[in-house]
Amino acid sequence: MPLYKTLANALAQRIRDGDWLVGSCLPSEAALCKSFKASRHTLRHALQTLESDGLVLRRQGAPTQVISRQKVRRFTQSFNSPIDILSYPRNTYRENVVEEFIELDHSLSEMIGGAIGSSWYHIGGIRKQQDTEKVIAWTDIYILPQFASLTSDPEHSQIMVFEQIEKKYGTRIDRAEVDVYAAGAPLNTAKNIQLKSGDPCLVIVRRYFDDQDKLFEVTFTYHPENNYIYKMEFKSGSGH
């Protein structure tokens, strides 16, 4: 085991044993180096490890402060592809109600993130369950106009639009942004999925960027209250 890890473990044990209480400060670097017969470089590496583990707080020009006796448990979620990010079961489909070329006005420009006057293709559709025809959500999809023909593909209603764009046009997602918030249903959205204007919805906004960091698709999805649950599983990375 590297020397800094051995030292980090020794310091962490002293913290767990209560030799240095939460809220107190560790001895000076010089005192610790002398006590543990370690070089300053090794000590600083060890303290950095303790800070990463959430045991101490280090600030330039100030003593190192103990902030916890237990190592922070870190949780991670793994995604193999963008389809894993807030996607839908395969037993759902989208029924398009609106298909149109548009130019962004000031309001749409702020919503989508494109330039005022730029051309986009707008798809508005209802997502339903195949077996029950239950309405899950309303989605407004905005894509670059060169991708408009994908609506004529046989698989269009069954798969996510970004999947079609990757498959048909070769545009690959380099990064994606997802916003989730609660809001009242806008009037037009409410009419399309038989809600009252202002009824509570879970809104999910997805933005997809290519390898040139160019925005090529934005979706706004409105889920009526109690019609959609998204479950996530996080795995502890602490090994405990």
C-alpha positions as CSV (number, residue, x, y, z in Angstrom):
1,M,0.0,0.0,0.0
2,P,1.4,3.5,-0.9
3,L,2.7,5.4,2.1
4,Y,0.0,8.2,1.7
5,K,-2.8,5.6,1.9
6,T,-1.3,4.1,5.0
7,L,-1.1,7.5,6.6
8,A,-4.6,8.4,5.4
9,N,-5.9,5.2,7.0
10,A,-4.1,6.0,10.3
11,L,-5.5,9.5,10.4
12,A,-9.0,8.3,9.5
13,Q,-8.8,5.8,12.4
14,R,-7.8,8.5,14.8
15,I,-10.8,10.6,13.7
16,R,-13.2,7.6,14.1
17,D,-11.7,6.9,17.6
18,G,-12.6,10.5,18.6
19,D,-9.0,11.7,19.0
20,W,-10.1,14.7,16.9
21,L,-13.7,15.6,17.3
22,V,-16.0,16.9,14.6
23,G,-15.6,20.6,14.4
24,S,-12.1,20.6,15.8
25,C,-8.9,21.1,13.7
26,L,-6.1,18.7,13.1
27,P,-2.6,19.5,14.4
28,S,-0.4,21.5,12.1
29,E,1.3,19.8,9.1
30,A,4.6,20.1,10.8
31,A,3.3,18.4,13.9
32,L,1.6,15.6,11.9
33,C,4.8,15.0,9.9
34,K,6.8,14.7,13.1
35,S,4.2,12.5,14.8
36,F,3.9,10.1,11.9
37,K,7.4,10.4,10.6
38,A,6.1,11.3,7.1
39,S,7.2,13.8,4.5
40,R,5.1,16.9,3.9
41,H,4.3,15.6,0.4
42,T,3.0,12.3,1.7
43,L,1.0,14.1,4.4
44,R,-0.7,16.4,1.9
45,H,-1.6,13.5,-0.3
46,A,-3.1,11.7,2.7
47,L,-5.1,14.8,3.7
48,Q,-6.4,15.1,0.1
49,T,-7.6,11.5,0.4
50,L,-9.4,12.3,3.7
51,E,-11.0,15.3,2.1
52,S,-12.2,13.2,-0.9
53,D,-13.7,10.8,1.6
54,G,-15.6,13.6,3.3
55,L,-13.8,13.5,6.6
56,V,-12.0,16.8,6.6
57,L,-12.3,20.3,5.1
58,R,-9.1,22.0,3.8
59,R,-8.8,25.7,3.1
60,Q,-5.8,27.6,2.1
61,G,-4.2,29.4,5.0
62,A,-6.5,27.7,7.5
63,P,-6.1,24.6,9.7
64,T,-7.6,21.4,8.4
65,Q,-11.0,20.9,10.1
66,V,-12.7,17.6,10.9
67,I,-16.2,17.6,9.5
68,S,-17.2,13.9,9.8
69,R,-16.2,10.7,11.5
70,Q,-17.6,8.5,8.7
71,K,-16.6,8.2,5.1
72,V,-19.1,9.7,2.8
73,R,-21.0,7.0,0.8
74,R,-21.1,8.0,-2.8
75,F,-23.8,6.8,-5.1
76,T,-23.6,6.5,-8.9
77,Q,-25.9,5.7,-11.7
78,S,-24.6,4.2,-14.9
79,F,-26.0,4.9,-18.4
80,N,-25.0,2.7,-21.3
81,S,-26.7,5.0,-23.9
82,P,-29.0,8.1,-24.1
83,I,-32.0,5.7,-24.3
84,D,-31.5,5.0,-20.6
85,I,-32.0,8.7,-19.7
86,L,-35.6,9.1,-18.7
87,S,-36.9,7.0,-21.5
88,Y,-40.2,5.1,-21.9
89,P,-41.1,1.4,-21.9
90,R,-41.2,-0.2,-25.4
91,N,-44.9,-0.9,-25.0
92,T,-45.7,2.7,-25.6
93,Y,-46.1,4.7,-28.8
94,R,-46.4,8.3,-29.9
95,E,-49.3,9.5,-32.0
96,N,-48.4,12.7,-33.9
97,V,-51.0,15.4,-33.9
98,V,-48.8,18.3,-35.2
99,E,-46.1,18.2,-37.9
100,E,-45.0,21.6,-39.1
101,F,-42.0,23.7,-40.2
102,I,-41.6,26.8,-38.0
103,E,-39.4,29.8,-37.5
104,L,-38.5,30.7,-33.9
105,D,-40.0,33.8,-32.5
106,H,-38.6,35.4,-29.3
107,S,-40.6,33.2,-27.0
108,L,-39.7,29.9,-28.7
109,S,-36.1,31.1,-29.1
110,E,-35.8,31.4,-25.3
111,M,-37.5,28.0,-24.7
112,I,-35.5,26.0,-27.3
113,G,-32.2,27.8,-27.2
114,G,-32.0,28.5,-31.0
115,A,-31.6,31.8,-32.7
116,I,-34.6,34.0,-33.4
117,G,-35.7,33.4,-37.0
118,S,-34.0,30.0,-37.3
119,S,-35.9,27.1,-38.9
120,W,-37.0,24.0,-37.0
121,Y,-39.4,21.2,-37.5
122,H,-42.1,20.8,-34.8
123,I,-43.7,17.5,-33.9
124,G,-46.5,17.5,-31.3
125,G,-47.7,14.1,-30.2
126,I,-49.5,12.1,-27.5
127,R,-47.6,9.1,-26.0
128,K,-49.9,6.2,-25.1
129,Q,-49.7,2.7,-23.8
130,Q,-50.3,0.1,-26.5
131,D,-52.5,-2.2,-24.6
132,T,-54.7,0.2,-22.7
133,E,-54.5,3.4,-24.9
134,K,-53.9,5.3,-21.6
135,V,-52.4,8.7,-22.2
136,I,-49.0,9.0,-20.6
137,A,-47.8,12.4,-21.9
138,W,-47.9,15.1,-24.5
139,T,-44.5,15.9,-26.1
140,D,-43.4,18.9,-28.2
141,I,-40.3,17.9,-30.3
142,Y,-38.2,20.4,-32.1
143,I,-35.6,19.1,-34.5
144,L,-33.5,20.7,-37.3
145,P,-35.4,20.9,-40.6
146,Q,-33.1,18.5,-42.4
147,F,-34.4,15.7,-40.2
148,A,-38.1,16.3,-41.0
149,S,-38.6,13.3,-43.3
150,L,-38.1,10.8,-40.4
151,T,-41.8,11.2,-39.5
152,S,-42.6,9.0,-42.6
153,D,-40.5,6.1,-41.3
154,P,-42.5,3.0,-40.3
155,E,-40.8,2.9,-36.9
156,H,-41.3,6.6,-36.1
157,S,-44.1,6.1,-33.6
158,Q,-42.3,3.4,-31.7
159,I,-38.9,4.8,-31.0
160,M,-37.4,8.0,-29.7
161,V,-36.7,10.6,-32.3
162,F,-33.0,11.0,-31.4
163,E,-32.6,7.3,-32.1
164,Q,-34.1,7.8,-35.6
165,I,-31.7,10.8,-36.2
166,E,-28.7,8.7,-35.2
167,K,-29.8,5.7,-37.3
168,K,-31.0,7.5,-40.4
169,Y,-28.7,10.6,-40.6
170,G,-25.6,9.5,-38.6
171,T,-25.8,12.4,-36.2
172,R,-24.4,11.2,-32.9
173,I,-25.2,12.5,-29.5
174,D,-22.1,13.9,-27.8
175,R,-24.0,15.2,-24.7
176,A,-27.5,15.6,-23.4
177,E,-29.1,17.9,-20.9
178,V,-32.2,16.9,-18.9
179,D,-34.3,19.3,-16.8
180,V,-37.2,18.1,-14.6
181,Y,-39.7,20.3,-12.9
182,A,-43.4,20.7,-12.0
183,A,-45.6,23.1,-13.9
184,G,-49.2,23.6,-14.9
185,A,-50.3,22.3,-18.3
186,P,-50.3,25.1,-21.0
187,L,-53.7,25.6,-22.7
188,N,-52.9,23.8,-26.0
189,T,-51.2,20.9,-24.2
190,A,-54.1,20.5,-21.8
191,K,-56.7,20.3,-24.7
192,N,-54.7,17.6,-26.4
193,I,-54.5,15.3,-23.4
194,Q,-57.9,16.2,-21.9
195,L,-56.7,18.2,-19.0
196,K,-57.7,21.6,-17.7
197,S,-55.4,24.5,-18.3
198,G,-53.0,24.7,-15.3
199,D,-53.5,21.1,-14.2
200,P,-50.3,19.8,-12.5
201,C,-47.8,18.1,-14.7
202,L,-44.3,16.7,-14.4
203,V,-42.3,18.4,-17.2
204,I,-39.1,16.8,-18.6
205,V,-37.0,18.8,-21.0
206,R,-34.3,17.0,-23.0
207,R,-31.7,18.8,-25.2
208,Y,-29.3,16.8,-27.5
209,F,-26.0,18.1,-28.8
210,D,-23.8,16.6,-31.5
211,D,-20.0,16.3,-31.4
212,Q,-19.7,19.9,-32.6
213,D,-21.8,21.0,-29.6
214,K,-24.6,21.9,-32.0
215,L,-28.1,21.6,-30.6
216,F,-30.2,19.4,-32.9
217,E,-33.2,18.3,-30.9
218,V,-35.2,19.6,-28.0
219,T,-38.2,17.9,-26.4
220,F,-40.7,19.2,-23.9
221,T,-42.8,16.4,-22.3
222,Y,-45.8,17.0,-20.0
223,H,-46.9,14.1,-17.8
224,P,-50.3,14.5,-16.1
225,E,-50.3,14.0,-12.4
226,N,-50.2,10.3,-11.4
227,N,-49.7,9.1,-15.0
228,Y,-46.0,8.5,-15.0
229,I,-43.4,7.3,-12.5
230,Y,-39.6,7.3,-13.3
231,K,-37.6,5.0,-11.1
232,M,-33.8,5.2,-10.7
233,E,-31.5,2.8,-9.0
234,F,-28.2,4.1,-7.5
235,K,-25.3,1.8,-6.5
236,S,-23.1,2.7,-3.6
237,G,-19.5,3.1,-4.6
238,S,-18.1,2.8,-1.1
239,G,-17.9,-1.0,-1.1
240,H,-20.0,-1.3,2.0
